[in-house]
């Protein structure tokens, strides 16, 4: 029976095997330490899975490229944002330097832009929505307790919403 299953495993899925491939596969079955009783209870797919996971070799190239590509993309995005912010500050500094050299009065908005309460409201709504969505997703998918990671953006968003509300009421009281 054992020989029949090994023969089926070796010839069933791939009929055009070379003798070297057949010997390699027979050697892998022998190295896996599967008994005749275990092989008799397993399907061809199960034996294939055992042999595939038995090697524990190097990860596939596609997985390695995908991981490196993902992190490289994130790194390049962060560097592009930082470079853009750097250029904005450099241009602002150059403008201020030229204004000082020419003796032109510098408007206060150029040094420190006024706070925008609508930006706080938008940030609060986005972060609160992200926190709720992340919490629900992790509650449905991950192990118990992981949903609490959604509390971080939720509470930061709540802080922005409170700041927006307080700033709006202070601005309207001053008017």
C-alpha positions as CSV (number, residue, x, y, z in Angstrom):
1,X,0.0,0.0,0.0
2,X,2.8,2.4,0.9
3,X,4.5,1.9,-2.4
4,X,1.3,2.5,-4.3
5,X,0.7,5.8,-2.5
6,X,4.3,6.9,-3.1
7,X,3.9,5.9,-6.7
8,X,0.7,7.8,-7.0
9,X,2.3,10.9,-5.3
10,X,5.2,10.7,-7.7
11,X,3.3,10.1,-10.9
12,X,-0.2,11.4,-10.3
13,X,0.2,15.2,-10.5
14,X,3.2,15.3,-12.8
15,X,3.6,12.6,-15.5
16,X,6.7,14.1,-17.1
17,X,9.2,13.6,-14.3
18,X,12.8,12.9,-15.0
19,X,14.4,10.0,-13.1
20,X,16.4,12.6,-11.0
21,X,13.2,14.4,-9.9
22,X,11.6,11.0,-9.0
23,X,14.7,10.1,-6.9
24,X,14.6,13.5,-5.2
25,X,11.0,13.1,-4.3
26,X,11.4,9.6,-3.0
27,X,14.3,10.9,-0.9
28,X,12.1,13.7,0.5
29,X,9.4,11.2,1.4
30,X,12.0,9.0,3.2
31,X,13.4,12.1,5.0
32,X,10.0,13.2,6.1
33,X,9.8,10.2,8.4
34,X,6.2,9.3,7.4
35,X,5.2,5.8,8.3
36,X,3.2,3.6,6.0
37,X,0.1,4.0,8.2
38,X,0.4,7.8,8.1
39,X,0.8,7.8,4.3
40,X,-2.2,5.5,4.0
41,X,-4.4,8.0,5.9
42,X,-3.3,11.0,3.9
43,X,-4.4,12.3,0.6
44,X,-1.9,13.2,-2.2
45,X,-2.4,16.9,-1.4
46,X,-1.7,16.4,2.3
47,X,1.5,14.4,1.5
48,X,2.5,17.2,-0.9
49,X,1.9,19.8,1.9
50,X,4.0,17.9,4.4
51,X,6.8,17.5,1.9
52,X,6.6,21.2,0.9
53,X,6.7,22.4,4.5
54,X,9.3,19.9,5.6
55,X,12.2,21.6,3.9
56,X,12.1,24.8,5.9
57,X,14.4,26.3,3.3
58,X,14.7,29.9,2.1
59,X,11.5,31.9,1.6
60,X,10.3,32.3,-1.9
61,X,11.7,35.2,-3.9
62,X,8.3,36.7,-4.5
63,X,7.7,37.1,-0.7
64,X,11.1,38.6,-0.2
65,X,10.7,41.1,-3.0
66,X,7.2,42.0,-1.8
67,X,8.4,42.7,1.8
68,X,11.4,44.7,0.6
69,X,9.2,46.6,-1.9
70,X,6.6,47.4,0.7
71,X,9.1,48.8,3.2
72,X,11.0,50.6,0.4
73,X,7.9,52.3,-0.8
74,X,7.0,53.5,2.7
75,X,10.5,54.7,3.3
76,X,10.6,56.6,0.0
77,X,7.2,58.2,0.7
78,X,8.3,59.4,4.1
79,X,11.5,60.8,2.6
80,X,9.6,62.6,-0.1
81,X,7.3,64.2,2.5
82,X,10.3,65.3,4.6
83,X,12.1,66.7,1.6
84,X,9.0,68.6,0.6
85,X,8.6,70.1,4.0
86,X,12.4,71.0,4.0
87,X,12.0,72.8,0.7
88,X,9.0,74.8,2.0
89,X,10.9,75.9,5.0
90,X,14.0,76.7,2.9
91,X,11.9,78.9,0.5
92,X,10.2,80.6,3.5
93,X,13.6,81.3,5.1
94,X,15.0,82.7,1.8
95,X,11.9,84.9,1.4
96,X,12.3,86.2,5.0
97,X,16.1,86.9,4.4
98,X,15.3,88.9,1.2
99,X,12.6,90.9,3.0
100,X,15.0,91.7,5.8
101,X,17.8,92.8,3.4
102,X,15.4,95.1,1.5
103,X,13.9,96.5,4.8
104,X,10.4,95.4,4.0
105,X,8.1,94.9,7.0
106,X,7.5,91.2,7.7
107,X,3.8,90.3,8.1
108,X,3.1,88.2,11.2
109,X,1.3,85.6,9.2
110,X,4.5,84.7,7.4
111,X,6.3,84.0,10.7
112,X,3.5,82.0,12.4
113,X,0.4,81.2,10.4
114,X,-2.9,81.5,12.4
115,X,-4.4,78.3,13.8
116,X,-7.2,76.9,11.7
117,X,-10.0,75.2,13.7
118,X,-11.4,73.5,10.6
119,X,-8.1,71.6,10.3
120,X,-8.5,70.4,13.9
121,X,-12.1,69.3,13.1
122,X,-11.0,67.4,10.0
123,X,-8.1,65.7,11.8
124,X,-10.4,64.8,14.6
125,X,-12.9,63.3,12.3
126,X,-10.4,61.3,10.3
127,X,-8.5,60.0,13.4
128,X,-11.7,59.1,15.2
129,X,-13.0,57.2,12.1
130,X,-9.6,55.5,11.7
131,X,-9.7,54.5,15.4
132,X,-13.2,53.0,15.2
133,X,-12.5,51.2,12.0
134,X,-9.2,49.8,13.2
135,X,-10.8,48.7,16.5
136,X,-13.6,46.9,14.7
137,X,-11.3,45.3,12.2
138,X,-8.9,44.0,14.9
139,X,-11.8,42.8,17.0
140,X,-13.1,40.7,14.1
141,X,-9.7,39.4,12.8
142,X,-7.1,39.4,15.6
143,X,-6.7,37.8,18.9
144,X,-8.5,39.1,22.0
145,X,-7.4,42.5,23.3
146,X,-5.9,43.7,20.0
147,X,-8.9,45.9,19.3
148,X,-7.6,48.3,21.9
149,X,-5.0,49.5,19.4
150,X,-7.9,51.3,17.8
151,X,-8.3,53.4,21.0
152,X,-5.0,55.3,20.3
153,X,-6.2,57.1,17.1
154,X,-9.7,57.3,18.5
155,X,-8.6,59.2,21.6
156,X,-6.2,61.5,19.7
157,X,-9.1,62.3,17.3
158,X,-11.3,63.0,20.2
159,X,-8.7,65.4,21.5
160,X,-8.6,67.2,18.2
161,X,-12.4,67.4,18.2
162,X,-12.4,68.9,21.7
163,X,-9.6,71.4,20.6
164,X,-11.7,72.3,17.6
165,X,-14.8,72.9,19.6
166,X,-12.9,75.0,22.3
167,X,-11.1,77.1,19.6
168,X,-14.3,77.7,17.7
169,X,-16.1,78.9,20.9
170,X,-13.1,81.1,21.9
171,X,-13.0,82.7,18.4
172,X,-16.7,83.3,18.4
173,X,-16.6,84.9,21.9
174,X,-13.8,87.2,20.9
175,X,-15.8,88.4,17.9
